[in-house]
Amino acid sequence: MNKYPVTKPYFTDEEIELMTESLNSGWVAQGSKVAEFERQVAHHEGVAEGVATTSCTTALHLALSVSGLGGGMDAIAPAFTFVATENAIIMTGATPVMCDIRRDFFNIDTECLIRIIESDYVQVDGKLINRINGNTLWGIVPVHEFGLCCDIYEVNRIAKEYGLKVVEDAACALGARIKEVHQGAFGNVSCISFHPRKSITTGEGGMILTDDPSLAKRMRELRTHGSTVSADARDKGKGFLLPEFNEAGYNYRMTDIQGAMGLAQIRKLDRIIDEKRKSANIYNDLIRKQLPEFISPTEPEGYFHTYQSYVCMLDIDRIGIDSIEDGGKFRNVLLQKLEDIGIATRQGTHAVHMLGYYRNRFGYVPEDYPNAYACDHLSVTLPLYVGLTQEDQEYIIKTIRKTIDEMKG
Ligand SMILES: *Cc1c(COP(=O)(O)O)cnc(C)c1O
């Protein structure tokens, strides 16, 4: 049992009370609690509509599908992200095309994005056609990694210039913003996650945010097997009539028990973010003073980082290691030693191009996305959650200091 987990959800009696209410009412499938949760999340982010789902992965699948992504199309997504970003693209029948990220803030490199569009595609009848596989370029799925928004305004500008769509993977980014504009309100559909690794949780769960009511309506129908209420049932009060099913939909509904949990959690969101930001600042300070081998995460001017995860990079030059390969080995020994003494850490996330399915299907090599590869090998997530004290953080950093010194011998 780890003394310090990487993260843990923050629950109080509120969750139990609201979930019990749901059980006592007898209504446990998607109902009023989910509807209220959708309203509150959408309101928090300054967006008109929220559509709750079973996970962010299903949210992405639904959002990408209704945005027209499907077979014979490409979607560009960052190479350093949780595998679900690319998997969701595959679920629609489309092909993911990866783009490198920036090492300094773990998000999509927009210069690399332009390079891919310019070099891999050719204009035919107003469409961008992939020179090799013949697919049409549909658009971009940028990720706001670890609770920090990507350079979304530049992504939007590029999308507009080339006539592309954008759906944001905001799985980690509930509450994140640039100036006063929250994720979800950047003009695109965005998808968030309520997995326990994220800022607030419903066990499993996700939500799509959009300002387009007709898109939200369509997604609500598809989430419920593609059902639409017929005009007869709606206008003439014929409640016995079954809905109509004009499309093959899914069952992506969140339960009301989860909705109840979400209602208790969303009340805590601002406090959770606030506490994590304070702890992140303490880490920044400790690292600056005691751990020059670590590069702490950055928060660009005007950005509001929610620190869903606190992810550092190992500075291998400072340790005297030449290759990323060897840096990765050093990092893994360090993480193992920390785990042995009860401090859980993880790499930030993975380089998707190096995961079995993607490597085998597309024949990628590490150098295809060098920054994603470096972040995969050199990133370190430190424990961060509500209840972690300054003394805990001092102990964690001191222990890492000692462990690195021992390793350097
Ligand atoms: C967690 C995560 C997902 C998947 O979310 P689920 O709710 O677990 O499906 C997708 N993308 C990113 C970037 C994530 O971090």
PDBQT file of the ligand as one rigid body, heavy atoms in Angstrom, charges set to zero:
ROOT
HETATM    1  C1  LIG A 501      -8.526  10.192 -19.383  1.00  0.00    +0.000 C 
HETATM    2  C2  LIG A 501      -8.414  10.600 -20.768  1.00  0.00    +0.000 A 
HETATM    3  C3  LIG A 501      -9.290  10.113 -21.751  1.00  0.00    +0.000 A 
HETATM    4  C4  LIG A 501     -10.288   9.024 -21.494  1.00  0.00    +0.000 C 
HETATM    5  O1  LIG A 501     -11.251   9.346 -20.545  1.00  0.00    +0.000 OA
HETATM    6  P1  LIG A 501     -12.254   8.193 -20.058  1.00  0.00    +0.000 P 
HETATM    7  O2  LIG A 501     -13.316   8.951 -19.322  1.00  0.00    +0.000 OA
HETATM    8  O3  LIG A 501     -11.445   7.317 -19.149  1.00  0.00    +0.000 OA
HETATM    9  O4  LIG A 501     -12.760   7.491 -21.242  1.00  0.00    +0.000 OA
HETATM   10  C5  LIG A 501      -9.185  10.626 -23.039  1.00  0.00    +0.000 A 
HETATM   11  N1  LIG A 501      -8.261  11.541 -23.354  1.00  0.00    +0.000 NA
HETATM   12  C6  LIG A 501      -7.387  12.018 -22.439  1.00  0.00    +0.000 A 
HETATM   13  C7  LIG A 501      -6.400  13.085 -22.843  1.00  0.00    +0.000 C 
HETATM   14  C8  LIG A 501      -7.419  11.553 -21.124  1.00  0.00    +0.000 A 
HETATM   15  O5  LIG A 501      -6.529  12.007 -20.246  1.00  0.00    +0.000 OA
ENDROOT
TORSDOF 0
